[in-house]
């Protein structure tokens, strides 16, 4: 039996985080200095870690991936406001059991197919093609890591594009990721208060994009007008 859990890294959002409302179970990953704030807000399952070990988005994701006891883990953004089936139409799901079952099914697929990395799309429009199809490689509000096959090495120069860097690393080492299009998370994208990315400095984003362009060349580009990255890999 493969062990599995859902983790929700969160910072500065004890009163505005929403993700726990949409899954049957999850563990919030917070800084020790904020643990009591989250417990007072009604978050019961908490993994509190020393502040300096998870004081950036990349640090907290890396820490969970390296130290979680489960073999397979889902990492969900803390500002999810629901999930969507999006084949032909956009059908919003609010039922926690249905959502949790879908996440568990995708986690099981990573085991059955021996795949290390799954990430969903970030686009919020109907999808008219196959339910699994690698096109641009954008990364949405939740990911699944199968630690038995995950080969990504952390590149600390790439803070704000680390999810895209993970996609490209997995493609170059394992040759495949899972990228389901039929099921996505609908997140607030930092419109609620708090959060790790509200303090992003444009120069830091520029540095990350430059590092990605130097590292991956023609396989990566970034549209600054839309603030969207793109992966150029023919599959």
C-alpha positions as CSV (number, residue, x, y, z in Angstrom):
1,X,0.0,0.0,0.0
2,X,1.4,3.4,-1.1
3,X,1.0,6.1,1.5
4,X,-0.5,9.5,0.4
5,X,-1.4,12.8,1.9
6,X,-2.5,16.3,0.8
7,X,-0.4,19.3,2.0
8,X,-1.3,23.0,1.9
9,X,1.7,25.3,2.4
10,X,0.3,28.6,3.8
11,X,1.7,31.9,5.1
12,X,-0.1,34.9,6.6
13,X,-3.5,33.6,5.7
14,X,-5.1,32.1,8.8
15,X,-8.3,34.0,8.3
16,X,-8.5,34.0,4.5
17,X,-7.2,30.6,3.4
18,X,-9.9,28.5,1.8
19,X,-8.4,25.2,0.5
20,X,-9.3,23.1,3.6
21,X,-13.0,23.7,2.8
22,X,-12.8,21.7,-0.4
23,X,-11.0,18.5,0.5
24,X,-11.9,15.8,3.0
25,X,-8.5,16.0,4.7
26,X,-5.2,17.9,4.4
27,X,-2.3,19.0,6.4
28,X,-1.4,22.7,6.5
29,X,2.3,23.5,6.5
30,X,3.0,26.8,8.4
31,X,5.8,28.6,10.1
32,X,6.0,27.9,13.9
33,X,5.5,31.6,14.6
34,X,2.1,31.4,13.0
35,X,0.9,28.0,14.2
36,X,-1.4,29.4,16.9
37,X,-3.0,31.8,14.5
38,X,-4.0,29.0,12.2
39,X,-5.3,26.8,15.1
40,X,-7.4,29.7,16.3
41,X,-8.8,30.1,12.8
42,X,-10.0,26.5,12.9
43,X,-7.3,24.7,11.0
44,X,-6.8,21.4,12.9
45,X,-4.1,19.4,11.0
46,X,-0.9,21.5,11.0
47,X,2.7,20.7,10.4
48,X,4.6,23.7,12.0
49,X,8.2,24.1,10.9
50,X,10.9,26.4,12.1
51,X,10.5,29.8,10.3
52,X,13.9,30.0,8.7
53,X,13.5,26.6,7.1
54,X,10.4,27.5,5.1
55,X,10.6,31.3,4.7
56,X,10.0,31.3,1.0
57,X,7.7,29.5,-1.4
58,X,10.5,27.4,-2.9
59,X,11.9,26.5,0.6
60,X,8.5,25.3,1.9
61,X,7.8,23.2,-1.2
62,X,11.3,21.7,-1.1
63,X,11.0,21.0,2.6
64,X,7.7,19.2,2.3
65,X,8.9,17.1,-0.7
66,X,12.1,16.1,1.1
67,X,10.6,15.5,4.6
68,X,7.0,14.3,4.2
69,X,6.6,10.7,5.4
70,X,4.3,9.7,2.6
71,X,5.6,8.3,-0.7
72,X,3.1,10.3,-2.8
73,X,2.0,13.8,-1.8
74,X,-0.3,16.4,-3.3
75,X,0.7,20.1,-2.9
76,X,-2.3,22.5,-3.0
77,X,-2.2,26.3,-3.0
78,X,-3.9,27.8,0.1
79,X,-6.3,30.0,-1.8
80,X,-8.3,27.4,-3.8
81,X,-12.0,28.3,-4.0
82,X,-13.2,25.1,-5.7
83,X,-12.4,22.7,-8.5
84,X,-13.6,22.4,-12.1
85,X,-14.3,19.7,-14.6
86,X,-13.5,21.4,-17.9
87,X,-14.3,19.3,-20.9
88,X,-16.5,21.1,-23.3
89,X,-18.0,23.1,-20.4
90,X,-16.8,24.5,-17.1
91,X,-18.6,22.5,-14.4
92,X,-17.7,23.7,-10.9
93,X,-17.4,21.1,-8.1
94,X,-18.0,22.0,-4.5
95,X,-18.5,18.5,-3.1
96,X,-15.5,17.6,-0.9
97,X,-15.7,13.8,-1.5
98,X,-15.8,14.2,-5.3
99,X,-12.8,16.5,-5.2
100,X,-10.8,14.3,-2.8
101,X,-11.6,11.2,-4.9
102,X,-10.3,12.9,-8.1
103,X,-7.0,14.0,-6.4
104,X,-6.5,10.5,-5.0
105,X,-7.2,9.0,-8.5
106,X,-4.6,11.2,-10.0
107,X,-2.2,10.2,-7.3
108,X,-2.9,6.6,-8.0
109,X,-2.1,7.2,-11.7
110,X,1.4,8.4,-10.9
111,X,1.9,5.1,-9.1
112,X,0.4,2.9,-11.8
113,X,2.4,4.7,-14.5
114,X,5.6,5.2,-12.4
115,X,5.6,8.9,-13.1
116,X,7.2,11.4,-10.7
117,X,5.4,14.6,-11.3
118,X,1.8,15.7,-12.1
119,X,0.7,19.3,-12.4
120,X,-2.6,20.7,-13.6
121,X,-3.2,23.5,-16.0
122,X,-3.7,27.1,-14.8
123,X,-6.0,28.2,-17.7
124,X,-9.7,28.7,-16.8
125,X,-11.6,27.9,-20.0
126,X,-13.2,24.8,-21.4
127,X,-10.9,22.2,-22.9
128,X,-12.0,20.4,-26.1
129,X,-9.3,17.9,-26.7
130,X,-8.1,14.8,-24.8
131,X,-8.5,14.9,-21.0
132,X,-4.7,14.3,-20.7
133,X,-2.6,16.3,-23.2
134,X,0.7,18.0,-22.8
135,X,0.6,21.3,-24.6
136,X,2.2,24.3,-22.9
137,X,3.2,22.9,-19.6
138,X,1.9,25.6,-17.4
139,X,1.5,24.8,-13.8
140,X,-1.7,25.3,-11.9
141,X,-2.8,25.4,-8.2
142,X,-2.0,21.8,-7.3
143,X,0.7,19.3,-8.0
144,X,1.3,15.7,-7.1
145,X,4.8,14.3,-6.4
146,X,5.5,10.6,-6.5
147,X,8.7,10.6,-4.5
148,X,9.7,7.1,-5.7
149,X,10.3,8.5,-9.2
150,X,10.6,12.3,-8.8
151,X,14.1,13.4,-10.1
152,X,14.0,17.2,-9.7
153,X,17.0,18.9,-8.2
154,X,16.3,22.3,-6.6
155,X,17.7,25.3,-8.5
156,X,17.8,28.1,-5.9
157,X,18.4,30.7,-8.6
158,X,15.0,30.1,-9.9
159,X,12.6,31.1,-7.2
160,X,9.5,32.3,-9.0
161,X,9.6,29.8,-11.9
162,X,10.5,26.7,-9.9
163,X,7.3,24.8,-10.9
164,X,8.2,25.3,-14.6
165,X,11.8,24.3,-14.0
166,X,10.5,21.1,-12.3
167,X,8.4,20.3,-15.4
168,X,11.4,20.7,-17.7
169,X,13.7,18.7,-15.4
170,X,11.2,15.9,-15.2
171,X,10.9,15.9,-19.0
172,X,14.6,15.7,-19.5
173,X,15.1,13.0,-17.0
174,X,12.0,10.9,-16.8
175,X,10.8,12.0,-20.3
176,X,7.2,12.4,-19.1
177,X,4.9,14.1,-16.7
178,X,1.1,13.8,-16.1
179,X,-0.7,17.0,-17.2
180,X,-4.5,16.4,-16.8
181,X,-6.7,19.0,-18.5
182,X,-10.1,17.7,-17.5
183,X,-9.8,18.7,-13.8
184,X,-8.3,21.9,-12.4
185,X,-8.3,24.0,-9.2
186,X,-9.9,27.4,-9.2
187,X,-7.6,29.6,-7.1
188,X,-7.8,33.3,-6.1
189,X,-4.3,33.8,-7.4
190,X,-3.2,36.0,-4.5
191,X,-6.2,38.3,-4.5
192,X,-7.0,37.4,-0.9
193,X,-4.9,39.0,1.8
194,X,-1.6,37.6,3.0
195,X,0.3,34.9,1.2
196,X,3.9,34.3,0.0
197,X,3.7,35.9,-3.4
198,X,2.1,39.3,-2.5
199,X,5.6,40.6,-1.7
200,X,7.1,39.5,-4.9
201,X,9.7,42.0,-6.2
202,X,9.7,42.5,-9.9
203,X,13.5,42.4,-10.0
204,X,13.4,38.9,-8.4
205,X,10.9,37.7,-11.0
206,X,13.1,39.1,-13.7
207,X,16.1,37.3,-12.3
208,X,14.2,34.0,-12.2
209,X,13.1,34.4,-15.8
210,X,16.6,35.3,-16.9
211,X,17.9,32.2,-15.1
212,X,15.3,30.0,-16.8
213,X,16.1,31.5,-20.2
214,X,19.8,30.8,-19.7
215,X,19.2,27.3,-18.4
216,X,16.5,26.1,-20.9
217,X,17.0,28.4,-24.0
218,X,14.4,27.9,-26.7
219,X,12.3,25.6,-24.5
220,X,11.1,28.4,-22.2
221,X,9.7,31.9,-22.7
222,X,7.8,34.4,-20.5
223,X,5.1,36.9,-21.6
224,X,5.6,39.9,-19.3
225,X,2.4,41.6,-20.5
226,X,0.3,38.7,-19.3
227,X,2.7,37.4,-16.6
228,X,2.6,33.9,-18.0
229,X,5.4,31.4,-18.7
230,X,5.4,28.9,-21.5
231,X,7.2,25.7,-22.2
232,X,8.1,24.9,-25.8
233,X,8.5,21.1,-25.9
234,X,7.0,19.0,-28.7
235,X,5.3,15.9,-27.3
